[in-house]
């Protein structure tokens, strides 16, 4: 009996440690997303989503995201951005663009408040749940109904108040902010990004 209790205890500790590891950042690199409302710092889950993380970092370093907007904001849900079409004044194209490729699904993390995930085309046209090559969203609340459907590749470690401001801006019938909320994204170290 003592052996069984000891085994159960070890399994519980292993489970707790595994959970902690999953929610820990895997790299010292972070993204800094600057907006007119302030900045958000995003850590990456490189071990759980290596292809997604590498793609996001490459695009950010290339300046791809600079000038794109958060083109879809839904209170109580999320803010979405990263579409190069959002640089255009033609709002009917916002949300339809990307770099011309998709990324293999890497679905492991849950959609908690502050997590960062890739957008994707839904339905029967995308049974493999491949991710958009550039569009991403930030959950402003726990969105458990998305678990198992979208790749989560990071987490906001500073600046969720900025996401809360963005999600509350006035928007049109397509949830596109009436006034542009554009971004500039850079990659740096955690220590540098969190300097006061």
DAGI-V805434 format. One record per helix or strand of 2 or more residues. SS is the DSSP state (a for helix, b for strand). FROM is the first residue (numbers start at 0). LEN is the number of residues. If there is no record, write none. Layout:
BEGIN
SS;FROM;LEN / SS;FROM;LEN
END
This chain:
BEGIN
a;1;21 / b;28;7 / b;37;7 / a;49;12 / b;68;6 / b;77;4 / a;83;4 / a;90;3 / b;101;2 / b;114;4 / a;122;4 / b;130;2 / b;135;4 / a;143;3 / b;151;7 / a;159;8 / b;183;6 / a;189;4
END
